[in-house]
Every structure is written in structure tokens, then in C-alpha cells.
Amino acid sequence: MTINKQTKADIFKKFGKSAKNTGSTEGQIALFTERISELSSHLKQNKKDFNTERSLVMLVGKRRNLLNYLKNKDIVRYREIIKSLGIRK
């Protein structure tokens, strides 16, 4: 249920412009999206895992805050990231 180092490096290389640029907003959003999808698939099999459900809700909130920040900061980058990750409709 965890993401290994190589997967994280690939995510940050693709969205954060560099494998070492782990603080970029786009990289963090992409990482949170990956973790959210893993937790969602876990919860489909384990419906009574309430701790994981709480973690999922907290992670979605963190991603939402980052998306709001990016939307206020640079709308073009916001639209690109939601299009590439398929977050919105």
C-alpha cells in the first residue's frame, strides 16, 4: 500500500520537472493522486477499514488545498495538471 522510491521519482520527474524537485505543487498533487487511487482500491476490498478511510479523506483535503492554491496562483498550470491527471470532469 506504499509507493516505492522509484515510483515517486518517476512521478516527480514527470510532473515536478525534476526527480529531486519534490516540493513542486504539481508533483505533490500527482503524488497525492497516486496515493488516493491506491487507498481507494484498498477500501473497495476492505470496507470496514475506517483508519484508511480517514487517511483517504485527509489526503483528498490536502490535494484540494494544493489545487486551490495552484488555481489562485496560476490558472494555466492548474488546468494542465487536472487535465493530465484526469481529476475533474
N, C-alpha and C positions, 0 to 999 in steps of 0.2 A: 504494500500500500504506500510505499515511499518512492520517491523519484531519485534515481541514482545520479551520480555526478556527471556522467556523460550526457544524459538526457537534459539536465539543467544547462550544461554548457551549450548544447545544441539549441535549446530554446533561447538562451541569451545571445547566441551568435546570430540567430535568425531575426529576433525582434529587438535586441538591445544593441545592435551594431557591432558588438564585440563579445567574445566569450567571457571576458573579465568585467564587462560593464553590467554588473548585477544590480545596480541601483537605478537603472533607467525605468521610467514609468511603463513603457511598453513591454519591457522584459518582465517586470513584476506582474503585470496584468496577464501576460501569456503564461507565466509560471502558475499563477493562481487559477487560471482557466484549466490547466492540465491537472492540477490537484483536485479541482472541483469535479472534473469528469471522472477521476479515479474514485473519489468518495461517493459520487452518485452511483457508480456501478457497484460499489461495495454495499451501499444501502439498498439496492434493488434485491440483493440476495439476503441481507441481514436487516430485516425491517425493524427489529426491536433494539438495534444498536443506537441508543439515544445519545451517547457521548459523541459518536461520529456525526450524528445528525446536528448536534450543537456546533461541532467544529465546522461542518459544512456551512451552516448559517453564518457563522462568524467570518469565514473565508469569503463568502459571497458579499458580505458587508464591506470587507476590506477592498475587494475588487471594485465594488460600486463606488467607494470613496475615491479610489485612484482614477476610475473612469470619469467621475465628476470633475476631479482636478484637471485631468487632461482636456476635457471638453471646455472648461473655462480658460485654460492656458492656450491651447492650440486646437481649434476645431478640425483642421485638416488631418492632423495626426490621429485625433480621436476617431474620425470616420474611417481612416485607413486600418486602424487596429481592430475596430469592431467588424469591419468587412473581412479582414484576413482571418480572424478567429471565429467568425460566424456567431457572435454573441447575440446580436439583435435580430429582429425580424427581417 
